[in-house]
């Protein structure tokens, strides 16, 4: 089995490492967005004394944080392919 990492062919061991790295970074980004939401929620609660718009405001901040992280932290795209030649 071979791996395709960002359009380049790699061996199985290198592809496996990149696949694990990509999955770990994806989980870390999701965790950072969740923590950012909770931090914005706590800060909004303290600053605005728990008014109803705090939840929506925190959600907008979390979405912006997620989009910013997606543009600045590039995850490798890993595709598994069989080593057999394709006939067709």
C-alpha positions, -999 to +999 in steps of 0.1 A: +000+000+000+013+035-008+002+068+004-004+101-013+006+130+009-003+164-005+000+151-041+033+133-035+038+095-033+053+083-001+061+049+014+039+032+039+058+042+070+060+078+061+024+079+050+013+063+083+032+090+103+017+118+082-018+103+086-015+101+123-001+137+124-029+150+104-055+133+126-038+146+158-037+182+144-073+180+134-083+169+170-061+197+185-077+223+163-112+212+173-102+213+210-088+248+206-120+260+191-140+245+220-117+261+245-120+294+227-158+292+228-158+285+265-133+313+272-154+338+251-185+326+269-169+331+304-155+365+294-188+376+279-207+364+310-184+385+332-183+416+310-220+417+300-235+401+332-250+371+314-272+389+289-289+366+262-266+376+233-235+363+251-240+328+237-243+339+201-214+363+205-192+335+218-203+312+189-193+339+164-159+342+181-154+304+181-163+302+144-138+330+136-112+313+157-118+280+138-115+297+104-084+315+114-067+283+126-077+265+094-060+291+073-028+293+094-023+257+104-021+236+073-031+199+077-015+174+054-039+157+030-033+119+032-048+094+008-042+057+010-038+039-023-032+002-031+002-007-046-014-026-074-014-008-108-047+005-119-059-011-152-088+002-169 
